[in-house]
Amino acid sequence: MSGSKIARDLLAHYDVHARRLPWRAPPGANAADPYHVWLSEVMLQQTTVAAVGPYFEKFTLRWPTVLDLAASADADLMAAWAGLGYYARARNLLACARAVVADYGGRFPDTEDALRALPGLGAYTAAAVAAIAFGRRAVVVDANVERVVARLFAIATPLPAARPDIRAAADSITPDLRAGDFAQAMMDLGATICTARNPACGICPLRQDCAAVRTADPAAFPVKAPKKAKPHRLGHAWWIERSDGQVWLVRRPDKGLLGGMRALPSSDWNGAPDATPPFAAQWRTIDPPVAHVFTHFSLALSVHTTHVGLDHVPTDAGEWWPRDRIGEAGLPTLFARAADAVMKEMTDDARN
């Protein structure tokens, strides 16, 4: 298998079939905006291209440069991020933007090592920005590239143990020139042809060199270890609505799950079937609980509602938010679903 031939064939395919994405420069241009590359790569972690597009457009309109982003308020960024999930990425995004401004005068460093030292930039993101924005030779391995390389070399070791071998194999075919285009070509190949299910091997530009094609089942690669069942947890949230239609929202701790986000007051999620509400009142429980799946566990969130007078003063720190503008609060998906459940209950009660 010739690494240079693979790179040559794939780049020729990319020159014709490259996806047009708002953060990309055309094939061969080598002029991608480092800010756009970095922002898109952070957004794309654990998220689809289709989902990221509108967020990217919204962010770059509101914060056109890394200088603008660095100057934004934490709460504004977290609210704009709502819906993309993995909220630690938003906190790291702001920390990184501020480090680029403070340490590099608002210009991203152009080497993989310097990028890797920025807050929140792991090995993959640093390599992607170095290659795509600056043309540096860097080995860029995301989930799509991982799948392509595992099939190309028929790597039989199950994931995640196979990752060092996959990276070494990716290194062996990464060219010195057009490394950024090559990285994006590999991503495109995995997203459009070498897909997780039913890969379109018949139209793949690398089929002649692919070891998995010569097996009976190329979709069997990469080999995955058996999945462990996710633990299931229980939690409680409280919808406290004032007589003027304002709902009490709190800010979750900066560190931890959904850190820094606005939310309904809630219990911990350690599985207790009952929890003590914030204060004594007539609480009504929404049925069924709100179901949500996080990376490492699933959650059933029981939502309890009550109404209070204008003189009610909550004991925890937070803010009153208009119920009819709850969609503008930037609630993470879990609490947005809880709000939807409460609204539906109110609508059903009004009809009855």
C-alpha positions in Angstrom: 0.0 0.0 0.0 1.5 3.3 -1.1 0.8 6.3 1.2 1.6 8.8 -1.5 -0.8 7.1 -4.0 -3.6 7.1 -1.4 -3.0 10.8 -0.7 -2.8 11.6 -4.4 -6.0 9.7 -5.2 -7.9 11.1 -2.3 -6.9 14.7 -3.0 -7.9 14.4 -6.6 -11.3 13.2 -5.5 -11.6 16.0 -2.9 -10.7 18.7 -5.5 -13.9 17.7 -7.3 -16.2 16.5 -4.5 -15.3 18.6 -1.5 -18.3 19.6 0.7 -18.9 23.3 0.8 -19.1 24.3 4.5 -19.2 27.9 5.9 -15.9 27.5 7.8 -13.9 26.0 4.9 -11.7 27.5 2.2 -12.0 25.9 -1.3 -9.6 23.0 -2.1 -6.1 24.2 -2.7 -6.7 27.7 -1.3 -4.8 27.2 2.0 -6.5 30.3 3.3 -9.0 29.1 6.0 -9.5 31.6 8.8 -7.9 30.0 12.0 -10.8 31.5 14.1 -13.4 29.8 11.9 -11.5 26.5 11.8 -11.1 26.4 15.6 -14.6 27.5 16.3 -16.1 24.9 13.9 -13.9 22.1 15.2 -15.0 22.8 18.8 -18.6 22.9 17.8 -18.3 19.7 15.7 -17.1 17.6 18.7 -19.9 15.1 19.3 -22.2 17.1 17.0 -23.2 16.8 13.3 -22.3 19.2 10.5 -26.0 19.8 9.9 -26.6 20.8 13.5 -23.5 23.0 13.7 -24.1 25.1 10.6 -26.8 27.5 12.1 -24.8 27.8 15.3 -21.6 28.7 13.4 -23.4 31.3 11.4 -25.0 32.8 14.5 -21.7 32.9 16.4 -19.7 34.5 13.6 -22.3 37.1 13.1 -22.4 38.0 16.8 -18.7 37.5 17.4 -16.9 38.0 14.1 -13.4 37.6 15.5 -11.7 35.9 18.4 -11.2 39.4 19.9 -15.0 39.8 19.9 -15.5 36.4 21.4 -12.9 37.0 24.1 -14.7 40.2 25.2 -18.1 38.5 25.5 -19.8 37.9 28.8 -19.8 34.3 30.1 -23.6 34.2 30.4 -24.1 35.4 26.9 -21.8 32.7 25.4 -23.4 30.0 27.5 -26.9 31.0 26.4 -25.8 31.1 22.7 -24.3 27.6 23.1 -27.5 26.1 24.5 -28.5 23.1 22.4 -25.0 22.1 21.3 -24.4 20.1 24.4 -21.1 19.2 26.2 -21.1 22.6 27.9 -17.6 22.3 29.2 -16.6 23.0 25.5 -18.3 26.5 25.8 -16.3 27.3 28.9 -13.1 26.2 27.3 -14.0 28.1 24.1 -14.1 31.4 26.1 -11.0 30.5 28.1 -9.1 29.8 24.8 -10.3 33.0 23.1 -9.1 35.0 26.0 -5.7 33.2 26.1 -5.3 33.9 22.3 -5.9 37.6 23.0 -3.8 37.8 26.1 -0.9 35.7 25.0 -0.8 36.1 21.2 -2.4 39.5 20.6 -5.6 38.0 19.1 -3.7 35.8 16.5 -3.8 32.0 16.8 -0.3 30.4 17.1 0.5 28.4 14.0 2.2 25.3 15.4 0.6 22.2 16.7 2.5 22.3 20.0 1.6 26.0 20.7 -2.1 25.3 19.8 -2.1 22.2 22.1 -1.1 24.4 25.0 -4.2 26.6 24.7 -7.1 25.9 27.0 -9.5 23.2 25.8 -7.5 22.2 22.7 -6.9 18.5 22.7 -4.6 16.7 20.4 -7.2 16.4 17.6 -8.3 20.0 17.6 -4.7 21.3 17.7 -3.8 19.1 14.8 -6.9 20.1 12.8 -6.2 23.8 13.2 -2.5 23.4 12.5 -3.2 21.5 9.3 -6.3 23.2 8.0 -5.6 26.8 8.9 -1.8 26.9 8.6 -0.9 24.1 6.2 1.2 22.3 8.8 1.7 18.6 8.4 -0.3 17.2 11.3 -2.0 13.8 11.8 -5.7 14.6 12.1 -7.9 11.8 13.4 -11.6 12.3 14.2 -14.3 9.6 14.3 -14.7 9.7 10.5 -11.0 9.4 9.8 -10.7 6.7 12.5 -13.3 4.6 10.6 -11.7 5.2 7.2 -8.2 4.3 8.4 -9.4 1.2 10.3 -11.0 -0.1 7.1 -8.2 1.0 4.8 -5.7 -1.1 6.8 -8.3 -3.7 8.2 -7.1 -3.0 11.7 -8.7 -5.9 13.7 -7.9 -4.7 17.2 -11.1 -3.5 18.9 -11.5 0.2 19.9 -10.4 1.9 21.9 -7.2 -0.2 22.1 -6.8 0.2 18.3 -6.3 4.0 18.4 -2.5 4.0 18.6 -2.4 1.7 15.5 -5.0 3.8 13.7 -3.0 7.0 14.4 0.2 5.4 13.2 -1.5 4.2 10.0 -3.0 7.7 9.5 0.5 9.2 9.9 1.9 6.8 7.2 -0.5 8.3 4.6 -0.6 11.9 5.6 1.3 14.0 2.9 3.7 16.8 3.7 1.9 19.1 1.2 -1.8 19.9 1.4 -2.1 18.3 4.8 -5.2 20.4 5.6 -7.0 19.4 2.4 -6.0 15.8 3.1 -7.5 15.9 6.6 -10.7 17.4 5.3 -10.8 14.9 2.4 -10.6 12.1 4.9 -13.4 13.6 7.0 -15.5 14.0 3.9 -14.8 10.4 2.8 -16.0 9.1 6.2 -19.0 11.3 6.2 -20.3 10.7 2.7 -18.9 7.4 1.4 -17.1 5.3 4.0 -20.1 5.6 6.4 -20.6 3.7 9.6 -23.4 1.6 7.9 -23.6 0.5 4.3 -20.4 2.1 3.0 -20.5 2.9 -0.7 -17.3 1.1 -1.6 -18.2 1.0 -5.3 -17.6 4.8 -5.6 -14.8 5.1 -3.1 -11.6 6.6 -4.6 -9.5 4.4 -2.3 -11.3 1.1 -2.9 -8.3 -0.4 -4.8 -6.0 0.1 -1.8 -8.6 -0.8 0.9 -7.9 -4.0 2.9 -11.4 -4.0 4.3 -12.9 -4.2 0.8 -11.1 -7.5 0.3 -12.9 -8.9 3.3 -16.5 -10.1 3.2 -17.7 -7.3 5.5 -15.9 -3.9 5.3 -18.6 -2.4 7.7 -17.2 -4.7 10.4 -14.3 -2.2 10.8 -13.5 -0.5 13.1 -14.0 -3.4 15.5 -15.8 -2.2 18.6 -15.7 -3.6 22.1 -19.1 -4.5 23.5 -20.9 -1.6 24.9 -21.5 -1.3 28.6 -25.0 -0.6 29.8 -25.4 3.0 30.9 -26.4 3.5 34.6 -29.9 5.0 35.1 -30.3 7.8 37.5 -33.2 9.8 39.0 -33.4 13.5 39.7 -35.9 16.2 40.7 -36.4 19.8 39.4 -38.7 22.5 40.7 -40.7 24.9 38.6 -41.4 27.9 40.8 -43.8 30.4 39.1 -44.7 33.7 40.5 -48.2 35.2 40.1 -47.0 37.6 37.5 -45.8 34.7 35.2 -42.1 34.8 36.2 -40.2 31.6 36.7 -37.3 31.2 39.1 -34.1 30.1 37.3 -30.7 29.4 38.9 -27.2 29.3 37.5 -25.5 25.8 37.8 -22.0 25.7 39.3 -19.3 26.5 36.8 -17.7 23.1 37.3 -19.6 19.9 36.6 -22.4 18.8 34.3 -24.1 21.7 32.5 -21.8 24.0 34.4 -22.6 27.7 34.2 -25.9 27.2 32.5 -29.3 28.7 33.6 -31.5 25.9 34.9 -34.4 25.1 37.1 -33.5 24.5 40.7 -32.8 20.7 41.0 -31.6 18.0 43.2 -28.5 16.0 42.7 -28.9 13.0 40.3 -27.7 10.2 42.5 -30.9 8.2 42.2 -33.0 9.1 45.2 -36.7 8.5 44.4 -37.7 11.4 46.7 -36.0 14.7 47.3 -36.8 17.6 49.7 -38.2 20.6 47.7 -36.7 24.1 48.2 -39.6 25.1 50.5 -42.9 23.9 51.8 -45.7 24.4 49.3 -48.4 22.6 47.3 -46.2 20.9 44.7 -47.7 19.2 41.6 -45.7 16.6 39.8 -45.6 16.4 36.0 -46.1 12.9 34.7 -44.2 11.3 33.1 -40.7 12.4 34.2 -38.5 14.0 31.6 -36.1 11.5 30.0 -32.6 12.5 28.9 -29.4 10.6 28.0 -26.0 12.0 28.9 -22.7 10.5 27.7 -22.3 8.3 30.7 -25.8 7.8 32.1 -29.5 8.2 31.4 -31.7 10.3 33.6 -35.4 10.5 34.6 -36.1 14.0 35.9 -39.2 14.4 37.9 -40.5 18.0 37.5 -42.6 19.5 40.3 -44.5 22.8 40.0 -45.9 25.4 42.3 -47.1 29.0 42.2 -46.0 31.7 44.7 -47.0 35.3 45.4 -45.1 38.4 44.3 -43.6 38.7 47.8 -41.9 35.3 47.6 -38.1 35.5 48.1 -36.2 32.3 47.2 -33.3 31.4 49.4 -31.0 30.4 46.6 -29.3 32.8 44.2 -31.0 33.2 40.8 -33.3 35.3 38.8 -36.9 35.6 37.8 -37.5 35.0 34.1 -40.7 35.6 32.1 -42.5 32.3 31.4 -43.4 33.5 27.9 -39.8 34.1 27.1 -38.4 30.9 28.6 -37.1 29.9 25.2 -34.7 32.9 25.3 -33.1 31.8 28.6 -30.6 29.5 26.9 -31.6 26.5 29.0 -29.7 23.3 28.2 -31.7 20.6 26.5 -32.7 18.7 29.7 -34.2 21.8 31.3 -35.7 23.0 28.0 -37.5 19.7 27.9 -38.7 20.2 31.5 -40.0 23.6 30.6 -41.8 22.1 27.6 -43.4 19.5 29.8 -44.7 22.2 32.2 -46.0 24.3 29.3 -47.8 21.3 27.8 -49.4 20.5 31.2 -50.6 24.1 31.5 -52.1 24.0 28.0 -53.8 20.7 28.7 -55.3 22.1 31.9 -56.6 25.2 30.1 -58.3 23.0 27.5 -60.0 20.9 30.2 
